[in-house]
Amino acid sequence: MVAGTVNRKKYAVVVTTYGEVEKVTVKNLWPCSRKILKVVTRQIVKIPTAMIYFIADYRSTKHYFNWKLNRYRSSLLTINRAQTRTLADFIAASGNTLLSRAEVNVFDAYYFVPPYLDDLLPQLRQEYDGIVVVPMIPVESAFSCGVACQMVLDLYGDSTFAQVRVMSKLWKDDRLHNIYIDYLFGQLSAPVRLNKKGKIGLVLVIHGTLVKNRAGKPPKLFTGLEETIAFFDVMKRKIMAHPDNIFSDVRQGCLNHSTGGEWTADTIEKALEEFKREGYQGVVMFPYGFFADNSETEYDASKKLENAAFPLSQYVRCINESPEFGRWLAGRVLDELQTLSNLQGAFASLAHNP
């Protein structure tokens, strides 16, 4: 970064996501499962404290045998660390005028595995003038980006507005849509692109959300349901209108949980069954609802596609370490940093001129 003056500020950028264990052992899976139950699952289902340990241990053991038998190892943390480095590099190389007035350092942190976001934030608060938190999921809800928001509110309280910003509404950005579409069509294999034997369908995979609670009523939590629907609608419209489009139809494929009530109906299974019933020759799957591959995308979702046994199929990995995505994200982060700097400048001016 550029050398500065005495008044040069320090800002921290934290790239965060759920996090998954890298070395698959029951010992490593236990604390991760317990954290998930305490932070996320308890928002939708009342779980006695004593039951948290029993359920977490059961889930850990189940995951352990499942992943071990299938020789699966999560790539999420490796990808997120690479994205963090890419983001730092693009920010440093941006030439943004903010860098002449502030030092910007980029970190990675996670909700459910070390380094924990709720441990890192208090440390950064002592050393930095402001923080921008970057949740690596495009559509926010209480179960995803909302976890980061709650951790920030718990720490900062009333001072949140002037000291930290949590990025949101990334799914609405036209530039992201275009990056996604260029990436998707650029990844298609020759057999898929040149297929002349029948229709090809596209399943856009995203994390599902709660629609009704166990009482059959809309949940009180912010679920991101409307945003999830709107994101799919805009992506489908743009993909179908693209000059390189080869897809006869595009369908939403939600990854749902089994507890808490009624979840989104447009599941991966439903999309694949409909394509099969309608005689599609092939299906492409792209997890547009995630910025990094994880056990839900590269393991659960891709296995569903494989088991559907279409004559032609392709799993397109998440946007992951795409340079275009990294450059776009750096621009968004710099905009957030500038907004935070402007707010702090305005507050400082008001303090000196009451």
C-alpha positions as CSV (number, residue, x, y, z in Angstrom):
1,M,0.0,0.0,0.0
2,V,1.0,3.6,-0.5
3,A,2.9,5.2,2.4
4,G,0.8,7.8,4.2
5,T,0.6,10.5,6.7
6,V,0.1,10.5,10.4
7,N,-3.7,10.6,9.9
8,R,-3.7,7.6,7.6
9,K,-6.5,5.2,8.6
10,K,-6.5,1.4,8.7
11,Y,-9.3,-0.6,7.3
12,A,-9.9,-4.4,7.5
13,V,-11.8,-6.4,4.9
14,V,-13.0,-9.8,6.1
15,V,-14.0,-12.4,3.5
16,T,-16.3,-14.8,5.3
17,T,-18.5,-17.8,4.7
18,Y,-19.8,-20.9,6.5
19,G,-16.6,-22.9,6.5
20,E,-16.2,-26.7,6.4
21,V,-13.6,-28.9,7.9
22,E,-10.7,-29.7,5.6
23,K,-9.4,-32.8,7.4
24,V,-12.4,-35.2,7.8
25,T,-12.2,-36.6,11.3
26,V,-15.1,-36.9,13.9
27,K,-13.0,-34.7,16.2
28,N,-12.9,-31.9,13.7
29,L,-16.6,-32.3,12.7
30,W,-18.0,-32.2,16.2
31,P,-17.3,-28.5,17.0
32,C,-18.4,-27.5,13.5
33,S,-21.8,-29.3,13.8
34,R,-22.4,-27.9,17.3
35,K,-21.7,-24.4,16.0
36,I,-24.1,-24.8,13.1
37,L,-26.9,-26.0,15.5
38,K,-26.3,-23.1,17.9
39,V,-26.0,-20.3,15.3
40,V,-28.4,-21.4,12.5
41,T,-30.7,-24.3,13.4
42,R,-31.9,-22.9,16.7
43,Q,-33.3,-19.9,14.7
44,I,-35.9,-22.2,13.2
45,V,-36.2,-25.1,15.7
46,K,-36.2,-24.9,19.5
47,I,-33.5,-27.3,20.6
48,P,-32.7,-27.9,24.3
49,T,-29.1,-27.3,25.1
50,A,-28.5,-30.9,26.1
51,M,-29.9,-32.1,22.7
52,I,-27.4,-29.9,20.8
53,Y,-24.5,-32.2,21.7
54,F,-26.4,-35.4,20.9
55,I,-27.6,-34.1,17.5
56,A,-24.3,-32.6,16.6
57,D,-22.4,-35.8,17.4
58,Y,-24.9,-37.8,15.4
59,R,-24.5,-35.5,12.4
60,S,-20.7,-35.5,12.7
61,T,-20.5,-39.2,12.7
62,K,-22.9,-39.4,9.7
63,H,-20.9,-36.9,7.7
64,Y,-17.7,-38.7,8.7
65,F,-18.7,-42.1,7.3
66,N,-20.5,-40.6,4.3
67,W,-17.5,-38.4,3.2
68,K,-14.9,-41.0,4.1
69,L,-16.7,-43.8,2.1
70,N,-17.0,-41.5,-0.9
71,R,-13.5,-40.0,-0.4
72,Y,-14.8,-36.5,-0.3
73,R,-12.8,-33.6,1.0
74,S,-14.2,-30.1,1.1
75,S,-12.5,-27.5,-1.1
76,L,-14.4,-24.5,0.4
77,L,-11.6,-23.2,2.7
78,T,-9.0,-23.6,0.0
79,I,-11.1,-21.6,-2.5
80,N,-12.1,-18.9,0.0
81,R,-8.4,-18.4,1.0
82,A,-7.6,-18.1,-2.7
83,Q,-10.4,-15.6,-3.2
84,T,-9.1,-13.6,-0.2
85,R,-5.7,-13.4,-1.8
86,T,-7.1,-12.4,-5.2
87,L,-9.3,-9.7,-3.6
88,A,-6.3,-8.3,-1.7
89,D,-4.2,-8.3,-5.0
90,F,-6.9,-6.5,-7.0
91,I,-7.5,-3.9,-4.3
92,A,-3.7,-3.2,-4.1
93,A,-3.4,-2.9,-7.8
94,S,-6.6,-0.8,-8.3
95,G,-5.0,2.6,-8.0
96,N,-8.0,3.7,-6.0
97,T,-7.4,7.1,-4.4
98,L,-8.6,5.7,-1.0
99,L,-5.3,3.8,-0.8
100,S,-3.3,7.0,-0.6
101,R,-5.3,7.9,2.6
102,A,-5.8,4.5,4.2
103,E,-4.2,1.1,4.7
104,V,-6.4,-1.8,3.7
105,N,-5.7,-5.4,4.9
106,V,-7.8,-8.4,3.8
107,F,-8.5,-11.4,6.0
108,D,-10.5,-14.7,5.8
109,A,-12.8,-15.9,8.6
110,Y,-15.7,-18.5,9.0
111,Y,-18.9,-19.0,10.9
112,F,-18.3,-22.6,11.8
113,V,-14.6,-23.4,11.6
114,P,-11.5,-21.5,12.7
115,P,-10.5,-18.8,12.3
116,Y,-14.0,-17.9,13.6
117,L,-15.6,-14.6,12.5
118,D,-16.9,-13.9,16.0
119,D,-13.4,-14.3,17.4
120,L,-11.7,-12.2,14.7
121,L,-14.0,-9.2,14.8
122,P,-13.1,-8.1,18.4
123,Q,-9.4,-8.3,17.5
124,L,-9.8,-6.2,14.4
125,R,-11.9,-3.7,16.3
126,Q,-8.9,-2.9,18.5
127,E,-6.5,-2.4,15.6
128,Y,-8.6,-0.9,12.8
129,D,-10.6,2.3,12.2
130,G,-13.3,0.4,10.3
131,I,-14.2,-3.1,8.9
132,V,-16.0,-4.3,5.7
133,V,-17.4,-7.8,6.0
134,V,-17.8,-9.7,2.7
135,P,-20.2,-12.6,3.0
136,M,-19.5,-14.9,0.1
137,I,-23.1,-15.7,-0.8
138,P,-25.0,-13.5,-3.2
139,V,-28.5,-13.7,-1.6
140,E,-28.7,-12.9,2.1
141,S,-30.9,-14.4,4.7
142,A,-30.9,-15.1,8.4
143,F,-29.3,-18.4,7.7
144,S,-26.5,-17.1,5.5
145,C,-25.2,-13.5,5.4
146,G,-27.5,-12.8,8.4
147,V,-25.1,-14.8,10.6
148,A,-22.4,-12.2,9.9
149,C,-24.8,-9.3,10.5
150,Q,-25.8,-10.7,13.9
151,M,-22.2,-11.2,14.9
152,V,-21.5,-7.6,14.0
153,L,-24.5,-6.2,15.9
154,D,-23.6,-8.3,18.9
155,L,-20.2,-6.7,19.0
156,Y,-20.8,-3.1,17.9
157,G,-24.3,-2.4,19.0
158,D,-25.3,1.2,18.3
159,S,-21.9,2.1,16.9
160,T,-22.2,-0.4,14.0
161,F,-23.2,2.2,11.4
162,A,-20.0,4.2,11.8
163,Q,-17.5,1.4,12.2
164,V,-18.5,-1.6,10.1
165,R,-20.3,-2.4,6.9
166,V,-21.6,-5.8,5.9
167,M,-22.0,-6.1,2.1
168,S,-25.4,-7.2,0.9
169,K,-27.7,-7.4,-2.2
170,L,-24.8,-8.6,-4.4
171,W,-27.3,-10.6,-6.4
172,K,-28.8,-7.4,-7.8
173,D,-25.7,-6.3,-9.6
174,D,-25.9,-6.4,-13.4
175,R,-22.1,-6.8,-13.6
176,L,-22.3,-10.0,-11.6
177,H,-25.1,-11.3,-13.8
178,N,-22.9,-10.7,-16.9
179,I,-19.8,-12.3,-15.2
180,Y,-21.9,-15.3,-14.3
181,I,-23.3,-15.7,-17.8
182,D,-20.0,-15.2,-19.6
183,Y,-18.4,-17.8,-17.2
184,L,-21.2,-20.3,-17.6
185,F,-21.1,-20.3,-21.4
186,G,-17.3,-20.3,-21.4
187,Q,-17.3,-23.4,-19.3
188,L,-19.6,-25.5,-21.4
189,S,-18.0,-28.6,-22.9
190,A,-17.9,-29.3,-26.6
191,P,-20.4,-32.2,-26.4
192,V,-22.9,-29.9,-24.6
193,R,-22.4,-27.0,-27.0
194,L,-22.5,-29.0,-30.1
195,N,-25.3,-31.4,-29.1
196,K,-27.8,-31.9,-31.9
197,K,-29.7,-34.9,-30.6
198,G,-32.2,-33.3,-28.3
199,K,-33.0,-30.6,-25.7
200,I,-30.5,-29.4,-23.1
201,G,-31.8,-28.0,-19.8
202,L,-30.0,-25.9,-17.2
203,V,-30.5,-26.2,-13.4
204,L,-29.4,-23.2,-11.4
205,V,-28.6,-24.4,-7.9
206,I,-29.1,-22.2,-4.9
207,H,-29.7,-22.8,-1.2
208,G,-33.4,-23.2,-0.5
209,T,-35.1,-21.3,2.3
210,L,-38.0,-21.7,4.8
211,V,-41.4,-20.9,3.3
212,K,-43.7,-21.8,6.3
213,N,-42.8,-22.8,9.8
214,R,-44.1,-25.9,11.6
215,A,-47.4,-24.1,12.4
216,G,-47.9,-23.5,8.6
217,K,-47.3,-19.7,8.9
218,P,-44.6,-17.5,7.3
219,P,-41.5,-17.5,9.5
220,K,-40.7,-14.4,11.4
221,L,-37.0,-14.6,10.3
222,F,-35.8,-12.9,7.2
223,T,-35.6,-15.9,4.8
224,G,-34.6,-14.2,1.6
225,L,-37.4,-16.0,-0.3
226,E,-38.4,-13.0,-2.4
227,E,-34.8,-12.3,-3.2
228,T,-34.1,-15.9,-4.2
229,I,-37.1,-15.9,-6.6
230,A,-36.1,-12.5,-8.1
231,F,-32.5,-13.6,-8.6
232,F,-33.5,-16.7,-10.5
233,D,-36.0,-14.8,-12.6
234,V,-33.4,-12.3,-13.7
235,M,-30.8,-14.9,-14.4
236,K,-33.1,-17.1,-16.4
237,R,-34.3,-14.2,-18.5
238,K,-30.8,-13.1,-19.3
239,I,-29.5,-16.6,-20.1
240,M,-32.4,-17.4,-22.4
241,A,-31.9,-14.1,-24.2
242,H,-28.2,-14.5,-24.6
243,P,-27.0,-15.0,-28.2
244,D,-24.9,-18.1,-27.3
245,N,-27.8,-19.8,-25.4
246,I,-28.2,-23.5,-26.1
247,F,-30.7,-24.2,-23.3
248,S,-34.4,-25.1,-24.0
249,D,-35.3,-24.2,-20.4
250,V,-33.7,-23.0,-17.2
251,R,-35.1,-24.2,-13.8
252,Q,-34.3,-23.4,-10.2
253,G,-32.7,-26.2,-8.1
254,C,-33.0,-25.5,-4.3
255,L,-30.9,-27.4,-1.7
256,N,-33.2,-27.7,1.3
257,H,-32.9,-28.8,4.9
258,S,-35.4,-31.2,6.4
259,T,-36.3,-29.4,9.7
260,G,-38.3,-26.3,10.7
261,G,-41.3,-26.6,8.4
262,E,-42.0,-26.2,4.6
263,W,-39.0,-25.3,2.4
264,T,-38.8,-24.0,-1.2
265,A,-40.6,-26.4,-3.6
266,D,-38.4,-25.9,-6.6
267,T,-35.8,-28.4,-5.7
268,I,-32.9,-30.0,-7.7
269,E,-34.8,-33.3,-7.6
270,K,-37.9,-31.7,-9.0
271,A,-36.0,-30.0,-11.8
272,L,-34.2,-33.2,-12.8
273,E,-37.4,-35.3,-12.7
274,E,-39.2,-32.8,-14.9
275,F,-36.4,-32.7,-17.5
276,K,-36.3,-36.5,-17.5
277,R,-40.1,-36.7,-17.9
278,E,-40.0,-34.2,-20.8
279,G,-37.4,-36.2,-22.7
280,Y,-34.4,-33.9,-22.4
281,Q,-31.2,-35.2,-23.8
282,G,-28.9,-33.5,-21.3
283,V,-28.7,-31.2,-18.3
284,V,-26.1,-28.7,-17.2
285,M,-25.9,-27.8,-13.5
286,F,-24.5,-24.5,-12.3
287,P,-24.5,-23.4,-8.5
288,Y,-25.2,-19.7,-9.0
289,G,-26.3,-19.3,-5.4
290,F,-22.8,-19.9,-4.1
291,F,-19.5,-18.0,-4.8
292,A,-17.4,-21.1,-3.8
293,D,-17.9,-24.8,-4.2
294,N,-18.6,-26.7,-1.0
295,S,-20.1,-30.0,0.2
296,E,-23.6,-28.9,-0.8
297,T,-22.6,-28.1,-4.4
298,E,-19.7,-30.2,-5.5
299,Y,-20.8,-33.3,-3.5
300,D,-24.6,-33.3,-2.8
301,A,-25.8,-31.4,-5.9
302,S,-23.4,-32.9,-8.4
303,K,-24.2,-36.4,-7.2
304,K,-27.9,-35.8,-7.8
305,L,-27.0,-34.8,-11.4
306,E,-24.8,-37.9,-11.8
307,N,-27.5,-40.2,-10.4
308,A,-30.1,-38.8,-12.7
309,A,-28.1,-40.5,-15.5
310,F,-28.9,-38.3,-18.5
311,P,-27.2,-39.3,-21.7
312,L,-25.4,-35.9,-21.5
313,S,-24.6,-33.9,-18.4
314,Q,-22.1,-31.4,-17.0
315,Y,-21.5,-29.9,-13.6
316,V,-20.1,-26.3,-13.9
317,R,-18.2,-25.4,-10.8
318,C,-19.0,-22.2,-8.9
319,I,-17.4,-18.9,-9.9
320,N,-14.6,-19.8,-7.4
321,E,-11.3,-18.1,-8.4
322,S,-12.4,-16.4,-11.6
323,P,-10.3,-13.3,-12.2
324,E,-13.3,-11.4,-13.5
325,F,-15.3,-12.2,-10.4
326,G,-12.3,-11.1,-8.2
327,R,-11.9,-7.8,-10.0
328,W,-15.7,-7.1,-9.7
329,L,-15.7,-8.0,-6.0
330,A,-12.7,-5.7,-5.4
331,G,-14.6,-2.8,-7.0
332,R,-17.6,-3.5,-4.7
333,V,-15.4,-3.7,-1.6
334,L,-13.6,-0.4,-2.5
335,D,-17.0,1.3,-2.9
336,E,-18.0,0.1,0.6
337,L,-14.7,1.3,2.0
338,Q,-15.2,4.7,0.4
339,T,-18.8,4.9,1.8
340,L,-17.5,4.0,5.3
341,S,-14.7,6.6,5.0
342,N,-17.2,9.2,4.0
343,L,-19.5,8.4,6.9
344,Q,-16.7,8.6,9.3
345,G,-15.6,11.9,7.9
346,A,-19.1,13.3,8.2
347,F,-19.4,12.1,11.8
348,A,-16.0,13.6,12.6
349,S,-17.1,16.9,11.1
350,L,-20.3,17.0,13.1
351,A,-18.3,16.2,16.3
352,H,-16.0,19.2,15.7
353,N,-18.9,21.5,14.6
354,P,-21.8,20.7,17.0
